Amino acid sequence: MKKFKCGILIFILFISGAIFAAQEVISLQDSPSASEKKSKWGYSAFSFISAPFELPVKDRTSLMTSYNYVSFNYKLDYTRRISIRPTFNMNTAGYDVIGREDTAAEVALGDMYLQYADYNFALLPGNIGVLAQFRIFLPTSESSREQKTLAKLGGWFIFSHPFSDGWQVNYHLKGYYYWQSQKSYLNSDTGRLSHTKQYKLENYIELGKMFNETFGFSMTLNFTMEEKHGSDLYNDEISRTIWGDIMAAADRYNEPGKFTALMGWEWSSTPNGANLH
């Protein structure tokens, strides 16, 4: 099962010496800081906050969510380091973008990950710099434990080319491979059977401009593709066999003039897709 998603993001951010992507940050802001030059050990923190601009229900408070991590870093040299990052997510009470209400603020543990970063991974012809990060995610979040995820492997490459007057174009390539112990699980949010992921591939083209050392503008076009595990329940051969059994049963019990056996199946539209019977 493949899913595709694309979008455009335009935003202005206060940043420190780099241009941000819309999600987790990989940039020179995440490179070794001045305080880490004197010591091989260091730490940093990151938070990304989002909220819907417009709600389907008027006069309601929007739900604000944030992704956060604390990073404990060991510097191998000026451009390479290893990090351990516990992550957590927070949200306030309010309504989300489709009008669902969350009545209480929550704090939830995310997936902790180990990271190796090289901020001078390669220099390609045409003055194109390459930054790279490699990650191993541990299943410390509730959703990963629910899906019985064993681990997630990730790689992130940024191809960057600077222009004059502070302009810069970046191409982000992010890939994730999910090591799962099962193909499907019962989703606690919807009450339905969901399929676990096999891999996910994200692409970003980012154009930005730095106005000074702390203020910049960025515009991003993104494209995402992911593959999920299939299910034997959706196997065409099995589906044809089951439907064939239904048709055979209807023919077997159909008695013209006495009893009419109808072949059919039921589908109902209900909130959150909770149409199991």
C-alpha positions in Angstrom: 0.0 0.0 0.0 1.7 3.2 -1.2 0.6 6.6 0.0 1.8 9.9 -1.5 1.6 13.4 -0.1 2.8 16.7 -1.2 2.5 20.3 0.1 4.0 23.8 0.1 5.2 25.6 3.2 6.0 29.3 3.5 7.1 30.6 6.8 9.4 33.1 8.5 11.5 31.9 11.4 13.9 33.4 13.9 16.9 31.2 13.5 20.6 31.1 14.3 22.8 31.1 11.3 20.8 28.8 9.1 17.6 28.0 7.3 15.1 25.7 8.9 13.0 23.0 7.3 9.4 22.7 8.5 9.9 19.6 10.6 12.9 18.4 12.6 16.0 20.6 12.0 19.1 19.6 10.2 21.1 22.7 9.4 24.1 24.6 10.5 22.1 25.6 13.6 22.4 22.0 14.6 26.1 21.9 14.0 28.7 22.2 16.8 28.2 25.4 18.8 30.8 27.8 20.1 30.4 26.4 23.6 31.3 22.9 22.3 34.5 23.9 20.7 36.3 23.9 24.1 34.8 20.6 25.2 34.0 17.3 23.5 30.7 17.1 25.4 27.7 19.5 25.0 24.0 19.7 25.0 21.2 21.5 23.2 17.4 21.7 23.0 14.9 22.1 20.3 11.1 22.8 20.1 8.8 23.1 17.1 5.2 24.4 17.8 2.3 24.3 15.4 -1.4 25.1 15.5 -4.2 25.2 12.8 -4.8 28.7 11.3 -8.5 28.1 10.7 -10.9 25.7 12.5 -14.1 24.2 11.1 -15.8 25.2 14.3 -15.9 28.9 14.9 -15.2 30.6 18.3 -13.1 27.6 19.5 -9.6 27.5 20.8 -7.2 25.7 18.5 -5.1 22.8 19.7 -1.4 23.7 19.9 1.1 20.8 19.5 4.9 20.8 19.9 7.7 18.4 19.1 10.7 18.7 21.5 14.0 17.0 22.2 17.0 17.4 24.4 20.3 16.5 22.8 23.4 15.2 24.6 26.3 15.5 22.2 29.8 14.1 21.9 32.1 15.9 19.4 34.3 13.7 17.3 35.8 16.7 15.5 34.6 20.1 14.4 32.1 18.8 11.8 31.2 15.3 13.2 29.4 14.4 16.4 27.3 11.7 18.0 24.1 12.5 19.9 21.5 10.9 22.1 18.1 12.6 21.9 15.1 11.8 24.2 12.0 13.3 22.5 8.6 14.2 23.8 5.4 15.8 22.4 3.1 18.2 24.1 -0.4 19.5 23.2 -2.8 22.0 24.8 -6.5 21.5 25.2 -8.5 22.7 22.2 -9.7 21.7 18.7 -7.6 20.1 16.0 -7.8 21.0 12.3 -10.8 18.7 11.6 -12.8 19.9 14.6 -12.1 17.1 17.1 -11.8 18.3 20.7 -9.0 17.4 23.1 -10.2 18.3 26.6 -6.9 18.0 28.4 -3.3 19.1 27.9 -1.0 16.1 27.4 2.7 15.3 27.5 3.8 12.1 25.8 7.2 10.5 25.4 8.4 10.1 21.8 10.9 7.8 20.3 14.5 8.4 21.6 17.2 8.1 19.0 20.9 7.8 18.5 22.4 10.0 15.8 25.7 10.4 13.9 26.0 13.7 12.1 28.6 14.9 9.6 28.1 18.6 8.7 30.8 18.4 6.0 29.9 15.1 4.5 30.9 15.9 0.9 31.5 18.8 -1.5 30.1 18.1 -4.9 30.9 19.9 -8.2 29.1 23.2 -8.5 29.8 24.3 -4.9 27.1 21.9 -3.6 27.7 21.0 0.0 26.3 17.8 1.5 25.2 17.4 5.1 24.3 14.0 6.5 22.7 12.4 9.6 22.1 8.8 10.4 19.7 7.8 13.1 18.5 4.7 15.1 15.2 5.2 16.8 14.2 3.1 19.8 10.5 2.3 20.4 10.0 4.4 23.5 6.8 6.1 22.4 3.3 4.7 23.1 2.5 4.4 19.4 5.6 2.4 18.7 4.9 0.1 21.5 1.3 -0.3 20.3 2.6 -1.2 16.8 5.3 -3.5 18.4 8.0 -1.6 16.5 11.4 -3.1 17.1 13.4 -0.2 15.7 13.4 2.5 13.0 16.5 3.4 10.9 16.8 6.8 9.3 19.1 8.8 7.0 18.9 12.5 6.1 20.9 14.2 3.4 20.9 17.9 2.6 22.3 19.2 -0.7 22.9 22.9 -0.3 24.0 25.6 -2.8 24.4 29.2 -1.7 23.7 32.2 -4.0 24.5 35.8 -3.6 22.8 38.2 -1.2 22.1 35.5 1.4 19.9 33.3 -0.8 20.3 29.5 -0.6 18.6 26.5 -2.1 18.5 23.1 -0.3 17.3 19.7 -1.4 16.4 17.4 1.6 16.3 13.7 1.1 15.0 11.7 4.2 14.5 8.0 4.3 13.2 5.7 7.1 13.0 2.0 7.3 10.7 0.4 9.9 11.7 -2.8 11.6 8.3 -4.3 12.7 7.3 -7.4 14.5 3.8 -7.5 13.0 2.1 -6.4 9.8 -1.0 -4.9 11.5 -2.3 -3.7 14.8 -5.5 -2.4 16.4 -5.4 1.4 16.3 -6.5 2.7 19.7 -7.5 6.1 18.1 -9.9 4.7 15.5 -10.7 1.3 16.9 -9.8 -0.2 13.4 -7.2 -2.5 12.1 -4.2 -0.5 10.7 -1.1 -1.6 8.8 2.4 -0.9 10.0 4.9 0.9 7.8 7.7 -0.6 5.9 9.5 2.6 4.7 9.0 6.3 4.2 10.7 8.6 1.8 10.5 12.4 2.1 11.8 15.0 -0.3 12.0 18.8 0.3 13.1 21.6 -2.0 13.8 24.6 0.1 14.5 28.2 -1.0 15.5 30.7 1.7 17.2 34.0 2.4 19.1 35.1 5.5 18.5 38.8 6.3 21.0 38.9 9.1 22.6 36.4 11.6 19.3 35.6 13.4 16.4 36.3 10.9 15.6 34.6 7.7 12.8 33.5 5.3 12.2 30.1 3.9 9.8 28.5 1.4 9.5 24.7 1.0 7.9 22.3 -1.4 7.7 18.7 -0.1 6.8 15.3 -1.5 6.3 12.2 0.7 5.9 8.5 -0.2 5.4 5.7 2.2 4.8 1.9 1.9 2.8 -0.1 4.4 2.5 -3.8 5.0 -0.4 -5.4 3.2 -2.8 -7.9 4.7 -4.0 -11.3 3.7 -7.5 -10.0 4.1 -6.9 -7.8 1.0 -5.3 -10.5 -1.1 -7.2 -10.7 -4.4 -7.1 -14.5 -4.5 -8.6 -14.8 -1.0 -11.2 -12.1 -1.7 -12.3 -13.9 -4.9 -12.5 -17.2 -3.0 -14.6 -15.7 -0.2 -16.9 -13.9 -2.6 -17.3 -17.2 -4.6 -18.3 -19.0 -1.4 -21.0 -16.3 -0.8 -22.4 -16.6 -4.3 -22.4 -20.4 -4.1 -24.3 -20.2 -0.8 -26.9 -17.8 -2.3 -27.4 -20.1 -5.2 -27.7 -23.1 -3.0 -30.5 -21.7 -0.8 -32.3 -19.7 -3.5 -35.7 -21.2 -4.2 -37.6 -19.4 -7.0 -41.1 -18.5 -5.9 -40.4 -19.4 -2.3 -37.2 -17.8 -1.0 -35.0 -15.3 -2.7 -31.3 -15.2 -1.6 -29.6 -11.9 -2.3 -25.8 -11.5 -2.6 -24.4 -8.4 -1.0 -22.2 -6.8 1.6 -22.6 -3.9 4.0 -20.7 -0.6 4.2 -21.6 2.2 6.5 -20.1 5.7 6.9 -19.4 6.6 10.5 -17.2 9.1 12.4 -13.5 8.1 12.5 -14.2 5.2 10.2 -15.6 3.1 13.1 -17.7 0.9 10.8 -16.8 -2.5 12.1 -19.7 -4.9 12.8 
